[in-house]
């Protein structure tokens, strides 16, 4: 090989070595931050969670589409939420970095929104189909589950069965029901359940119903179910006014709530053991709300025994346009005779989220990742969140609240329709019939002073 050829080879070798060395010494490109997709959230419930579904039910009398509801919401106008601002579900959704799921009845099944979470809650609804029957139109829990079936079918049509199943398996199912089964059913002397059943029997009826309903959701793909336990119902303003003093909590009703929560906890633990992949947990709403009631100043409130609208004794217990609002709505735990205020909902949602993180049910975000549900089984919830002193024995219905309820007939169709939705054209949907289609309503003797039924 001549000198020129040797030089060319030498230069080539040196150039290759320099390239290799440079590649090795060059700083590596930093990896892109890891992100996780925010979970899809489905909300089932009553007036504590309703974000406008009842506005589309023409015959429903369980509505709040008038001032002063929504006065502290971002729009300042009524939205169908039974509070002055946000629901607990709205705030929990924000913690996961997603907007509040829209009301089911505002959607067409061809809308893209069917892929990203839906709110099925309906004011007046209960676990039992006969609960709230005198509100004429509402979506019971069975109706809400049937509505979810429609959403799942729409998802399958859009993205296929496999993708739809994966989305639903990873979704959060927030369920808040049971209050109306007491306040607007068992504790009402004109409803058959309060006459036919002892409380132990009524608890068994509710647990059998939840067992069937949660199993139905599981078979539709639900895995992560968060069930909000009952709050201290005996301390809400509408119940306090029925005490002897008109101001004290009804401890017997609080005990009912505690017994319900304990039974629901045991039931869900059994479902978790029986159903592969089920992650069902009871959220301890009782302890949180009781703490707000017992120690309001600790959380920045001044009043926890009466409502901001001063409607505790008003027929219906809702904040009508003629109501006199409190000076500062942030001072009150309760907005009306039944529902907590926006400020209280913020505290409740914060505590629920903390409890979920503490129990390992939720993995918190770190700035680059969104919070997500954990894949490990949740720790067992406390069966009895708070012990109350058993009151002296007294009749179940110390204060008669007998009302002749309007008797619905099968001639009235359950047609779902209403005012203009927020982001869709008006539509008419026939709601599914409840499983127990025959309401069990009895007419009790009319007392000297009868009160009209409370709205949710």
C-alpha positions as CSV (number, residue, x, y, z in Angstrom):
1,X,0.0,0.0,0.0
2,X,1.5,3.4,-1.0
3,X,1.9,6.3,1.4
4,X,-1.2,8.1,0.1
5,X,-3.4,5.1,0.7
6,X,-2.1,4.6,4.2
7,X,-2.8,8.3,5.0
8,X,-6.4,8.0,3.8
9,X,-7.0,4.9,5.9
10,X,-5.5,6.6,8.9
11,X,-7.6,9.7,8.5
12,X,-10.8,7.5,8.2
13,X,-9.9,5.5,11.3
14,X,-9.3,8.7,13.3
15,X,-12.6,10.3,12.0
16,X,-14.5,7.2,13.1
17,X,-12.9,7.2,16.5
18,X,-13.8,10.8,16.9
19,X,-17.4,10.2,16.0
20,X,-17.7,7.3,18.5
21,X,-16.1,9.3,21.2
22,X,-18.2,12.4,20.6
23,X,-21.4,10.3,20.7
24,X,-20.4,8.8,23.9
25,X,-19.5,12.1,25.6
26,X,-22.5,14.1,24.3
27,X,-25.1,14.7,26.9
28,X,-28.1,12.4,26.7
29,X,-31.5,13.9,25.8
30,X,-33.6,14.1,28.9
31,X,-36.6,11.8,28.9
32,X,-40.0,13.3,28.5
33,X,-41.9,13.6,31.8
34,X,-44.1,10.7,32.6
35,X,-47.8,11.5,32.5
36,X,-50.8,9.5,33.3
37,X,-54.2,9.9,31.7
38,X,-56.8,11.4,34.1
39,X,-59.5,8.8,35.0
40,X,-63.0,8.8,33.6
41,X,-65.5,9.5,36.4
42,X,-69.1,8.3,36.5
43,X,-71.4,9.8,39.2
44,X,-74.6,8.2,40.5
45,X,-76.6,9.8,43.2
46,X,-79.4,12.1,44.5
47,X,-79.8,15.8,44.9
48,X,-76.4,16.1,46.6
49,X,-74.8,15.1,43.2
50,X,-77.4,16.2,40.6
51,X,-75.9,18.7,38.2
52,X,-79.0,19.3,36.1
53,X,-80.6,15.9,35.1
54,X,-83.9,16.8,36.8
55,X,-84.1,20.0,34.7
56,X,-84.9,17.7,31.7
57,X,-87.7,15.9,33.5
58,X,-90.8,17.8,32.6
59,X,-93.0,16.4,35.4
60,X,-90.5,16.4,38.2
61,X,-91.2,18.6,41.2
62,X,-87.7,17.9,42.5
63,X,-86.0,20.9,40.8
64,X,-84.0,23.9,41.9
65,X,-83.7,25.8,38.6
66,X,-84.3,29.2,40.1
67,X,-82.4,31.8,42.3
68,X,-80.7,31.5,44.7
69,X,-79.2,28.2,43.6
70,X,-76.0,28.6,41.7
71,X,-75.3,32.1,43.1
72,X,-71.7,31.1,43.9
73,X,-71.2,28.8,40.9
74,X,-68.8,30.1,38.2
75,X,-71.8,31.3,36.0
76,X,-73.7,32.8,38.9
77,X,-76.9,31.2,37.6
78,X,-78.9,28.1,38.6
79,X,-77.4,24.9,37.0
80,X,-79.6,22.2,38.6
81,X,-77.2,21.8,41.5
82,X,-79.0,21.8,44.9
83,X,-76.6,24.2,46.5
84,X,-75.2,27.7,46.1
85,X,-72.2,26.5,44.2
86,X,-70.4,23.2,43.5
87,X,-71.3,19.7,44.5
88,X,-68.8,17.4,46.1
89,X,-68.6,15.5,42.8
90,X,-67.5,18.7,41.0
91,X,-64.7,19.3,43.5
92,X,-63.5,15.6,43.4
93,X,-63.4,15.7,39.6
94,X,-61.2,18.8,39.8
95,X,-58.8,17.0,42.1
96,X,-58.3,14.4,39.3
97,X,-57.8,17.2,36.7
98,X,-61.0,16.7,34.8
99,X,-64.1,18.9,34.4
100,X,-67.3,18.0,36.1
101,X,-69.0,15.2,34.2
102,X,-72.1,16.5,32.3
103,X,-75.6,15.4,33.1
104,X,-76.7,12.3,31.2
105,X,-79.9,13.9,29.9
106,X,-78.0,16.7,28.2
107,X,-76.2,14.3,25.9
108,X,-76.9,12.6,22.6
109,X,-75.5,9.1,22.4
110,X,-73.4,10.3,19.4
111,X,-71.7,13.1,21.4
112,X,-67.9,12.7,22.1
113,X,-68.7,13.5,25.7
114,X,-70.0,9.9,26.2
115,X,-66.3,8.9,26.3
116,X,-65.1,11.0,29.1
117,X,-67.4,10.6,32.1
118,X,-71.1,11.3,32.8
119,X,-73.2,12.3,35.8
120,X,-76.4,10.3,36.2
121,X,-77.5,11.7,39.6
122,X,-81.1,12.8,40.0
123,X,-82.7,14.8,42.8
124,X,-85.1,12.7,44.9
125,X,-83.6,9.4,43.9
126,X,-83.0,6.5,46.2
127,X,-81.7,3.0,46.2
128,X,-85.2,1.7,46.2
129,X,-87.4,2.5,43.2
130,X,-90.4,3.6,45.4
131,X,-88.3,6.2,47.3
132,X,-89.3,9.7,46.3
133,X,-92.3,8.5,44.3
134,X,-94.2,11.7,45.1
135,X,-91.7,13.7,43.1
136,X,-93.4,12.2,40.1
137,X,-90.3,12.0,37.9
138,X,-86.8,11.2,38.8
139,X,-84.1,8.6,38.0
140,X,-83.8,6.0,40.6
141,X,-80.5,4.1,41.0
142,X,-81.9,1.3,38.8
143,X,-82.8,3.9,36.2
144,X,-79.3,5.5,36.5
145,X,-77.6,2.1,35.9
146,X,-79.8,1.5,32.9
147,X,-78.7,5.0,31.6
148,X,-75.1,3.9,32.1
149,X,-75.8,0.9,29.9
150,X,-76.8,3.3,27.2
151,X,-73.5,5.2,27.6
152,X,-71.5,1.9,27.4
153,X,-73.3,0.9,24.2
154,X,-72.5,4.4,22.8
155,X,-68.8,4.0,23.8
156,X,-68.6,0.5,22.1
157,X,-70.1,2.0,18.9
158,X,-67.5,4.8,18.9
159,X,-64.2,3.1,20.0
160,X,-65.0,-0.6,20.0
161,X,-65.7,-3.1,22.8
162,X,-62.1,-3.7,24.0
163,X,-61.3,0.0,24.4
164,X,-64.7,0.7,26.0
165,X,-64.2,-2.2,28.5
166,X,-60.7,-0.9,29.4
167,X,-62.0,2.6,29.9
168,X,-64.8,1.4,32.2
169,X,-62.6,-1.0,34.1
170,X,-60.2,1.9,35.0
171,X,-63.0,4.4,35.7
172,X,-64.1,5.8,39.1
173,X,-67.7,5.1,40.0
174,X,-68.8,7.7,42.7
175,X,-72.1,6.7,44.2
176,X,-74.0,8.7,46.8
177,X,-77.5,7.3,47.6
178,X,-79.5,6.2,50.6
179,X,-80.4,9.5,52.3
180,X,-83.7,9.8,50.5
181,X,-84.5,6.1,51.4
182,X,-84.7,7.4,54.9
183,X,-85.8,11.1,54.8
184,X,-88.3,10.6,51.9
185,X,-89.3,7.0,52.6
186,X,-88.7,5.1,55.8
187,X,-89.2,8.2,58.0
188,X,-92.4,9.2,56.2
189,X,-95.5,7.6,57.8
190,X,-97.5,7.7,54.5
191,X,-94.8,5.5,52.8
192,X,-95.4,1.7,53.2
193,X,-91.8,0.8,53.9
194,X,-91.9,2.7,57.3
195,X,-95.0,0.8,58.2
196,X,-94.2,-2.7,56.8
197,X,-90.6,-3.0,58.1
198,X,-88.7,-2.7,61.3
199,X,-85.4,-0.9,60.9
200,X,-83.4,-4.1,60.9
201,X,-85.7,-5.5,58.1
202,X,-85.4,-2.2,56.2
203,X,-81.6,-2.4,56.4
204,X,-81.7,-5.9,55.0
205,X,-83.9,-4.7,52.2
206,X,-81.4,-1.9,51.4
207,X,-78.4,-4.3,51.5
208,X,-80.1,-6.8,49.3
209,X,-80.9,-4.0,46.8
210,X,-77.3,-2.6,46.9
211,X,-75.9,-6.1,46.5
212,X,-77.9,-6.6,43.3
213,X,-77.2,-3.1,42.0
214,X,-73.4,-3.1,42.6
215,X,-73.2,-6.6,41.1
216,X,-75.0,-5.3,38.0
217,X,-72.5,-2.4,37.7
218,X,-69.7,-4.9,38.1
219,X,-71.0,-7.0,35.3
220,X,-71.1,-3.9,33.2
221,X,-67.4,-3.3,33.8
222,X,-67.2,-1.2,37.0
223,X,-64.3,-2.1,39.3
224,X,-63.6,1.0,41.3
225,X,-66.7,1.9,43.3
226,X,-66.7,4.6,45.9
227,X,-69.9,4.6,47.9
228,X,-70.5,7.6,50.1
229,X,-71.9,6.4,53.4
230,X,-74.8,8.2,55.0
231,X,-74.1,11.5,56.8
232,X,-75.6,12.2,60.3
233,X,-79.1,12.6,58.9
234,X,-80.6,13.4,62.3
235,X,-78.6,16.7,62.4
236,X,-79.6,18.2,59.1
237,X,-81.8,21.2,59.6
238,X,-85.0,19.6,58.2
239,X,-84.7,16.9,60.9
240,X,-83.6,19.1,63.8
241,X,-86.9,21.0,63.6
242,X,-88.7,17.8,64.4
243,X,-87.0,17.4,67.8
244,X,-88.7,18.4,71.0
245,X,-86.7,21.6,71.2
246,X,-86.8,22.2,67.4
247,X,-83.0,22.6,67.5
248,X,-81.5,19.2,68.6
249,X,-80.2,16.4,66.5
250,X,-82.5,13.3,66.2
251,X,-80.0,10.7,67.6
252,X,-82.2,7.8,66.7
253,X,-82.0,8.8,63.0
254,X,-78.2,9.2,63.4
255,X,-78.1,5.7,64.7
256,X,-79.9,4.5,61.7
257,X,-77.2,6.1,59.5
258,X,-74.4,4.4,61.5
259,X,-76.1,1.0,61.2
260,X,-76.5,1.5,57.5
261,X,-72.9,2.4,57.0
262,X,-71.7,-0.6,59.0
263,X,-73.9,-2.9,57.0
264,X,-72.8,-1.4,53.7
265,X,-69.1,-1.7,54.7
266,X,-69.6,-5.4,55.4
267,X,-71.5,-5.9,52.2
268,X,-68.8,-4.3,50.0
269,X,-66.0,-6.2,51.7
270,X,-67.9,-9.4,50.8
271,X,-68.3,-8.2,47.2
272,X,-64.6,-7.5,47.0
273,X,-63.8,-11.0,48.1
274,X,-66.3,-12.6,45.7
275,X,-65.9,-10.5,42.6
276,X,-62.4,-10.7,40.9
277,X,-60.8,-7.3,40.6
278,X,-63.6,-5.5,42.5
279,X,-62.3,-2.5,44.5
280,X,-65.4,-1.2,46.4
281,X,-65.0,1.0,49.4
282,X,-67.2,3.1,51.7
283,X,-66.3,6.8,52.0
284,X,-66.8,7.9,55.6
285,X,-69.0,10.9,55.1
286,X,-70.5,10.5,58.5
287,X,-67.5,11.4,60.5
288,X,-66.5,14.4,58.3
289,X,-70.0,16.0,58.4
290,X,-70.4,15.4,62.1
291,X,-67.1,17.1,62.7
292,X,-68.3,20.1,60.7
293,X,-71.4,20.2,62.8
294,X,-69.8,19.7,66.2
295,X,-66.8,22.0,65.5
296,X,-67.7,24.5,62.8
297,X,-65.2,27.2,64.0
298,X,-62.4,24.7,63.5
299,X,-63.1,24.9,59.7
300,X,-64.0,28.6,59.4
301,X,-67.8,28.2,59.9
302,X,-70.0,30.0,62.4
303,X,-73.3,28.1,62.1
304,X,-74.0,24.4,61.7
305,X,-77.5,23.9,63.1
306,X,-79.6,26.0,60.7
307,X,-79.5,26.8,57.0
308,X,-78.2,29.9,55.3
309,X,-81.6,30.5,53.6
310,X,-83.4,30.1,57.0
311,X,-85.9,27.6,55.4
312,X,-85.7,24.8,58.0
313,X,-89.5,25.0,58.7
314,X,-90.5,26.1,55.2
315,X,-92.6,23.6,53.1
316,X,-90.1,21.8,50.9
317,X,-87.0,23.1,52.8
318,X,-85.5,24.6,49.6
319,X,-84.1,28.1,49.2
320,X,-86.8,29.9,47.2
321,X,-86.3,33.2,45.4
322,X,-88.2,34.9,48.2
323,X,-85.8,33.5,50.9
324,X,-83.6,35.8,52.9
325,X,-80.0,34.8,52.4
326,X,-77.5,34.8,55.2
327,X,-74.9,37.7,55.1
328,X,-71.9,35.4,54.4
329,X,-72.6,32.1,52.8
330,X,-69.2,30.8,53.8
331,X,-70.2,31.0,57.5
332,X,-72.8,28.2,57.1
333,X,-72.4,24.4,56.9
334,X,-75.9,24.0,55.4
335,X,-77.2,26.0,52.4
336,X,-80.9,24.9,52.8
337,X,-82.7,22.5,55.0
338,X,-81.1,19.4,53.3
339,X,-78.0,20.3,51.4
340,X,-74.5,21.4,52.5
341,X,-73.1,24.7,51.2
342,X,-70.3,25.1,48.6
343,X,-67.8,25.9,51.4
344,X,-68.8,22.8,53.3
345,X,-68.6,20.7,50.1
346,X,-65.0,21.8,49.7
347,X,-64.0,20.6,53.1
348,X,-65.9,17.3,52.7
349,X,-64.2,16.7,49.3
350,X,-60.8,17.5,50.7
351,X,-61.2,15.1,53.6
352,X,-62.6,12.3,51.4
353,X,-59.7,12.7,49.0
354,X,-57.2,12.6,51.9
355,X,-58.9,9.5,53.3
356,X,-58.7,7.8,49.8
357,X,-55.0,8.6,49.6
358,X,-54.4,7.5,53.2
359,X,-56.1,4.2,52.6
360,X,-54.2,3.5,49.4
361,X,-57.3,3.7,47.3
362,X,-55.8,6.7,45.4
363,X,-52.2,7.3,44.3
364,X,-51.7,11.1,44.4
365,X,-50.2,13.0,41.5
366,X,-46.7,14.6,41.7
367,X,-47.0,17.6,39.4
368,X,-46.4,15.7,36.2
369,X,-48.8,12.9,36.8
370,X,-52.5,13.0,37.6
371,X,-53.9,11.3,40.6
372,X,-55.1,7.8,39.8
373,X,-56.9,4.9,41.4
374,X,-54.7,2.2,42.9
375,X,-54.7,-1.3,41.6
376,X,-54.3,-2.9,45.1
377,X,-57.3,-3.8,47.3
378,X,-58.3,-0.9,49.6
379,X,-57.8,-1.2,53.3
380,X,-61.0,-2.1,55.2
381,X,-63.1,1.0,56.1
382,X,-64.1,1.6,59.7
383,X,-67.4,-0.1,60.3
384,X,-68.8,2.4,62.8
385,X,-67.4,5.9,62.2
386,X,-68.8,7.5,65.4
387,X,-70.6,6.2,68.5
388,X,-73.6,8.2,69.7
389,X,-75.5,7.8,72.9
390,X,-78.6,5.8,72.5
391,X,-81.6,8.0,73.3
392,X,-84.5,7.0,75.6
393,X,-87.0,4.8,73.8
394,X,-89.7,6.7,72.1
395,X,-92.0,6.1,69.2
396,X,-90.3,6.0,65.8
397,X,-92.3,8.9,64.5
398,X,-92.5,11.2,67.5
399,X,-93.7,14.1,65.3
400,X,-96.5,13.1,63.0
401,X,-95.7,14.1,59.4
402,X,-98.7,12.6,57.6
403,X,-99.4,13.7,54.1
404,X,-101.6,12.3,51.4
405,X,-99.2,11.9,48.6
406,X,-100.2,12.2,45.0
407,X,-100.9,8.7,43.8
408,X,-99.0,8.1,40.5
409,X,-100.6,5.8,37.9
410,X,-99.1,3.8,35.2
411,X,-100.9,6.1,32.7
412,X,-98.3,8.7,33.3
413,X,-95.3,8.0,31.0
414,X,-91.8,8.5,32.4
415,X,-90.8,10.8,29.6
416,X,-87.5,12.5,30.0
417,X,-87.4,15.9,28.3
418,X,-87.0,19.5,29.4
419,X,-85.4,22.8,28.9
420,X,-82.4,23.5,26.7
421,X,-79.3,21.6,27.7
422,X,-76.1,23.3,28.3
423,X,-74.2,21.9,25.4
424,X,-76.7,20.0,23.3
425,X,-80.0,20.4,21.6
426,X,-83.2,19.5,23.5
427,X,-84.1,15.9,23.2
428,X,-86.7,13.4,24.4
429,X,-85.7,10.1,26.0
430,X,-87.9,7.5,27.4
431,X,-86.4,6.6,30.8
432,X,-86.2,2.9,31.7
433,X,-88.9,1.6,34.0
434,X,-87.7,0.8,37.5
435,X,-87.4,-2.8,38.5
436,X,-90.1,-2.5,41.1
437,X,-92.6,-0.6,38.9
438,X,-95.5,-0.7,41.4
439,X,-95.0,2.0,44.1
440,X,-95.9,1.0,47.6
441,X,-97.7,4.1,48.8
442,X,-100.3,4.1,51.5
443,X,-102.6,6.8,52.6
444,X,-102.6,7.5,56.3
445,X,-105.3,9.3,58.3
446,X,-105.1,13.0,57.9
447,X,-103.9,14.7,61.1
448,X,-105.1,18.1,62.4
449,X,-102.1,19.8,61.0
450,X,-100.6,18.1,58.0
451,X,-97.3,19.2,56.4
452,X,-96.5,19.0,52.8
453,X,-93.7,16.6,51.8
454,X,-90.2,18.0,51.9
455,X,-88.3,18.2,48.6
456,X,-84.9,16.7,48.5
